[in-house]
Amino acid sequence: MSERPAPRRVVQPPRPGLPGPIADPAAGTPVAGVPLVNPANALTVLRLLLVPVVLVLVSVGGGHAFGWRIGSGVAFGVASITDRFDGELARRKNLITSFGKMADPIADKALTGSALVVLSVVRDLPWWVTGVVLGRELGVTALRFFVIRHGVIPASRGGKLKTLLQALAIGLYLLPLGAGPMGTIRALLLAVAVVVTLVTGLDYVGRAVRLRRSSPRTARAREQREAAEAAIAAQTARLRERRRAVSPGAAGGSRR
């Protein structure tokens, strides 16, 4: 009897307007078919647009206009809230896009960095604090790119706590609180935020080193290096054996 051919599997294309499948929602893989204009991306763009608003409001009146400083604190608070919800909304509703994955960290760093710089410019915040925080953020970003071939360093609980503390401290420094009890509270909060920023930065370095050592790419490179070293050692051993085999004959011929 002749064998019956296997039935052909027909793959249905995704219906227009519906998002395609997502490989791993927890990993933040972009979803096929998701429109660029969606609520999650809108929140991210709003955060980017609020960055110059915060800068302008702080700079009015040399940085010491009471009403404008309150407005800057409110604008920064709204922008920080969007950071809390855009990623969660994208994961929950499968609205993850390549634009969102790129724009979200840019918006975060632009908001935090610009607020720190303008607070230092108006002399409400020491420059060394701004330098420490920005140096850590740039260093971690460079570290992520350095190990991207080996894997992705996921956000840790310490990193999320760092973001929360920074947002609270910066928000309080934007408000015209003066040197009263609230001024002491914001100074203590900023000190804790700086410490957590440094600790989490060191943690990222350690995780990057462990990721690089344990990644499949490193394992393959190690295996290839060991195989090359073994081949060189074997070739060297064969050459030595040949020399030993040739040397006695050459010596006997010279005696005759």
Secondary structure, DSSP 4 states (H G I P E B T S, - for coil): -PPPPPPPPPPPPPPTTS----S-GGGTPPPTT--SSSHHHHHHHHHHHHHHHHHHHHHGGGGT-HHHHHHHHHHHHHHHHHHHHHHHHHHHTT---HHHHHHHHHHHHHHHHHHHHHHHHTTSS-HHHHHHHHHHHHHHHHHHHHTTTT---PPPHHHHHHHHHHHHHHHHHHS--TTSHHHHHHHHHHHHHHHHHHHHHHHHHHHHHHHHHHSHHHHHHHHHHHHHHHHHHHHHHHHHHHHHHHHHHHHHHHH-
